[in-house]
Amino acid sequence: GAVVSQHPSWVICKSGTSVKIECRSLDFQATTMFWYRQFPKQSLMLMATSNEGSKATYEQGVEKDKFLINHASLTLSTLTVTSAHPEDSSFYICSAPTGVSSGNTIYFGEGSWLTVV
Amino acid sequence: AQTVTQSQPEMSVQEAETVTLSCTYDTSESNYYLFWYKQPPSRQMILVIRQEAYKQQNATENRFSVNFQKAAKSFSLKISDSQLGDTAMYFCAFMTLSGNTGKLIFGQGTTLQVKP
């Protein structure tokens, strides 16, 4: 079964509103999680590293005020797309590593389709 | 900075035949992992195979095997006895083992179609 759960799978929101996507590790604690964005027929682009108990680390070109990341516990990271616009429509997917002591396995969530209308 | 390059945007293969997907990467790191992921239309990321850079032996998983050439920074995936269910997008990915592990750098992807 899934060890990283992402919710919601699909979300439609109106332009100008905010939407939150959750990424939850079910069987292990993840001090770090990662958020990726994927446009159709393109690769996964890392947006940011979510760090439990501290600020997220954003990749160059990613607006930190638009894509708010919160890692409030060892099993939950959230991505909030603020003041969404149609160009934010995309597939968002998170991942969580189990860590060196657990074999450095990377688990991905199921992904979330965001459509901004 | 690390980069991963997949130079084949699309490939096709007949069912039961063998196909090889190419991947090259660039890094100054000595300790890292390389991955091949499969992404079917559902968009779920499925790990196909993982190679630890310190291992000389090429990784294999059933019909999937890699040709890891560390000096050449090449990491190709061979799929034997291709099946219709192998139709998907395939991504090569790099992960350093120093510092912030878990961060994956992906190649552009190769769309593979297996034809009956």
Interface residues (C-beta under 8 A of the other chain):
Chain A: T32 F34 Q38 K41 Q42 S43 L44 M45 L46 T49 T57 F91 I93 S95 A96 P97 G99 V100 N104 I106 F108 E110 G111
Chain B: Y33 F35 R43 Q44 M45 L47 M89 F91 M95 L97 N100 T101 G102 K103 L104 I105 F106 G107 Q108 G109 T111
